Amino acid sequence: MGKLEGKVAVITGSGRGIGKAIAKLFASEGASVMVNDIDESPALEVVKEIEAAGGKASACVADVTRLEEAQRLMDETVKLFGGLDILVNNAGITRDALIHKMTEQQWDLCININLKGTFNCIRAASKYFMKRGGRIINISSVVGLAGNVGQANYSAAKGGIIALTKTVAKEWARFGVNCNAVAYALVDTRLTQPRETGEEVFGEKVGIPAKLREAWIANTPLGRLMTPEEAARPVLFLASDDAAFITGHVLNVSGGWYM
């Protein structure tokens, strides 16, 4: 029997990268997974991969920056699978720039997707979690703990997620809800590829300047980027019964970059 046998999980931003790895891992451990993304095609592809491996999944296209869409995501999940046990708030974006060059649009996009999206999903799931308890895992970053040059927006959003995590843990413990966060360093996804050859998202290339990327790896004691599959494992731990007495915690998963 898998660690999540019989559980129902919503994973936001799970059409690619870390979210995709979490969705596939959760399904392999017995969970019914709602794959959420703002883009339909990658979400459907993840569902196909899960089903091909014998798992159970469905896709829901929703923009988590809008509360009504976050609510639809939760409601559709419960209608389809009969409940909601686990929420992983993974949807995120970067828009790097030095403070004096950062535009209002860059600030707003990063805050809205990372922080507001996390709040919206928690708020939308509240009526279900308050009835039957469950697990919430919010994806943060070590820059939310340490700050980072060129990432005022991302650092503020991820730091806000940590504060939100602790508040939810305190407010909802009485309902049987455990709420924790995972703070990653660089994970090998499209958001951490060299920006010079990076993918365009919302009209702007994502990624990290190649020299900065190399410097980050050099400052990581384990000497490499984390894979999405490695990033998914700590989330499984926090979603499972192994973490039954852990709440309000920020799990640092950074290869030693942050200590």
Residue, then its C-alpha position, 0 to 999 in steps of 0.5 A: m500500500g502506498k503512503l497516500e493510498g485513498k487520499v485526494a490531492v490538488i497540486t497547483g502548477s503541476g503541468r511542468g517541473i516540480g509540480k509534475a514530479i510531485a503529481k507523478l510521485f503522489a499518484s504512484e503512492g496511491a493518491s488521486v491527483m488533480v493536476n492544475d495548470i494555467d496551460e491545458s496541454p501540459a496538464l493533460e500530458v501529466v494526466k496521461e503519464i499518470e494513467a499510463a503508469g496505473g495511477k488516477a488523475s484528472a486535469c483542471v485548468a485554472d488561474v490561481t490568482r483569481l479566487e473564483e477559479a481557485q474555488r472552482l478547482m477545489d470544488e471540481t476536485v471534491k465533486l470528481f474524487g469525493g473529497l480533498d485531503i492534500l493541497v500542494n501550492n506549487a504554482g510560481i514564477t520569477r521576474d528578476a530585476l534589481i529593485h531600481k529597475m523592477t517594474e510594477q508589472q514584474w512585482d505584481l506578477c510575482i506576488n500574485i502568482n506565488l503569494k496571492g495564488t497560495f492564499n487563494c487556494i488555501r481560502a478556497a479549500s477552507k470549507y473542506f479542510m475545516k470539516r475533515g482536516g488534511r495537509i497543506i504544503n506550500i512551496s517556498s524558497v531559501v530566498g524567502l529566508a535569506g533574500n537574494v539580489g535581483q529578486a525582491n519580488y520573489s523573495a518577498a513572495k516566498g517570505g510571505i508564503i512562510a509567514l502564511t504557512k505558520t499562520v495557517a498552522k496556528e489557525w487550523a490545527r484545531f481542525g486537524v490541518n497540518c500546514n508546512a512549507v518546503a524551501y528549495a534552492l535551485v531546482d533544475t526546471r525551466l525557471t533555472q535554465p540559462r536565461e540567454t536561451g530560456e523559454e518565454v513565459f507571459g511575454e518575457k524570458v525566464g531563467i537565470p543569467a548563465k554566470l549567476r547560475e554557475a556561481w549558485i552551483a559553486n556555492t552549493p556544497l553538494g555541487r549541483l542543482m536538485t532534480p524535480e524528482e528529488a524536490a518531490r520527495p520532501v513534499l511526499f514526506l510532509a503529506s504522509d503520516d510520517a509527518a503527522f506531528i509536524t506543522g508550521h515547519v519550513l523544511n530547508v532543501s537546498g543542498g547546503w546552500y542555506m544553513 
